[in-house]
Amino acid sequence: MIARYFQARVKSFGYAFNGLKVLLLTQPHAKLHALASIAVLVLGKIFHLRRWEWVAILVCIGMVWMAEALNTAIEFLADEVSLEKRDRIGKAKDVAAGGVLITALISVAVAVLVFKNHL
């Protein structure tokens, strides 16, 4: 019983990693997020960020990736429902994309606040 439980958990991690693979291979913005994430992490290492600065940067990186993943999931589901132009599906996609934009803009603002003291 316990072995089955852990096997199921391991399998669910496989699904999650597959989702990340799909995200990176199919979404151009995810590739931009990957480059930005790497650049910010490298800059953080170069400038020897303090612990609270790392926390702020990592939370922002995580939020942007989460928003992009949820946006992509909504787009895939919406396209499965209908590929024809439908007003409510379009609004749902736009709102999800807006969520990504909000997290990205807030993340840029946090990065400016963190890195301005180091430049």
C-alpha positions in Angstrom: 0.0 0.0 0.0 2.7 2.5 0.9 4.8 1.4 -2.1 1.9 2.2 -4.4 1.4 5.6 -2.8 5.1 6.5 -3.4 4.9 5.1 -7.0 1.9 7.3 -7.7 3.8 10.3 -6.3 6.8 9.6 -8.4 4.6 9.2 -11.5 2.9 12.6 -10.7 6.4 14.2 -10.7 6.9 12.7 -14.2 3.7 14.4 -15.4 4.9 17.7 -13.9 8.3 17.5 -15.5 6.6 16.7 -18.8 4.4 19.8 -18.4 7.6 21.9 -18.0 9.0 20.3 -21.1 5.9 21.1 -23.1 5.9 24.7 -21.7 9.5 25.2 -22.8 9.3 23.5 -26.1 6.0 25.1 -27.3 5.8 28.6 -25.8 8.1 31.4 -27.1 7.5 33.5 -24.0 8.6 30.6 -21.8 11.9 30.7 -23.6 12.2 34.5 -22.9 11.3 33.8 -19.2 14.1 31.2 -19.1 16.6 33.6 -20.4 15.5 36.3 -18.1 15.6 33.9 -15.1 19.1 32.8 -15.9 20.3 36.4 -16.4 18.8 37.5 -13.1 20.3 34.5 -11.2 23.7 35.2 -12.7 23.5 38.9 -11.8 22.4 37.9 -8.3 25.5 35.7 -7.9 27.8 38.4 -9.4 26.4 41.1 -7.0 26.3 38.8 -4.0 22.7 39.5 -3.1 21.6 39.4 0.5 19.2 36.7 1.7 16.1 38.9 1.5 17.0 40.0 -2.0 17.4 36.4 -3.1 14.0 35.7 -1.6 12.4 38.5 -3.5 14.0 37.5 -6.8 13.2 33.8 -6.4 9.6 34.5 -5.5 9.2 36.7 -8.5 10.8 34.1 -10.8 8.5 31.5 -9.4 5.4 33.6 -9.9 6.2 34.5 -13.5 6.8 30.8 -14.3 3.6 29.8 -12.5 1.6 32.5 -14.4 3.1 31.4 -17.7 2.3 27.8 -17.0 -1.3 28.5 -16.0 -1.7 30.8 -19.0 -0.5 28.0 -21.3 -2.8 25.5 -19.7 -5.8 27.8 -20.2 -4.8 28.3 -23.8 -4.5 24.6 -24.4 -7.8 23.8 -22.8 -9.6 26.7 -24.6 -8.2 25.5 -27.9 -9.4 22.0 -27.1 -12.9 23.3 -26.6 -13.0 25.3 -29.8 -10.5 26.7 -32.3 -13.2 29.1 -33.7 -13.1 32.6 -32.5 -15.4 32.8 -29.5 -15.8 35.9 -27.4 -15.7 34.3 -23.9 -12.8 32.0 -24.8 -10.9 35.0 -26.2 -11.6 37.0 -23.0 -10.4 34.0 -20.8 -7.1 33.8 -22.9 -6.7 37.6 -22.6 -7.2 37.7 -18.9 -4.7 34.8 -18.4 -2.2 36.6 -20.6 -2.8 39.8 -18.6 -1.9 37.8 -15.4 1.4 36.9 -16.9 2.0 40.5 -17.8 1.2 41.7 -14.3 3.6 39.2 -12.7 6.3 40.1 -15.2 6.0 43.8 -14.7 6.0 43.5 -10.9 9.0 41.2 -11.2 10.9 43.8 -13.3 10.0 46.4 -10.6 11.3 44.2 -7.9 14.5 43.5 -9.9 15.1 47.2 -10.3 14.6 47.8 -6.6 17.0 45.0 -5.7 19.7 45.7 -8.3 19.7 49.5 -8.2 21.6 49.4 -4.9 24.3 47.1 -6.4 24.9 49.2 -9.6 
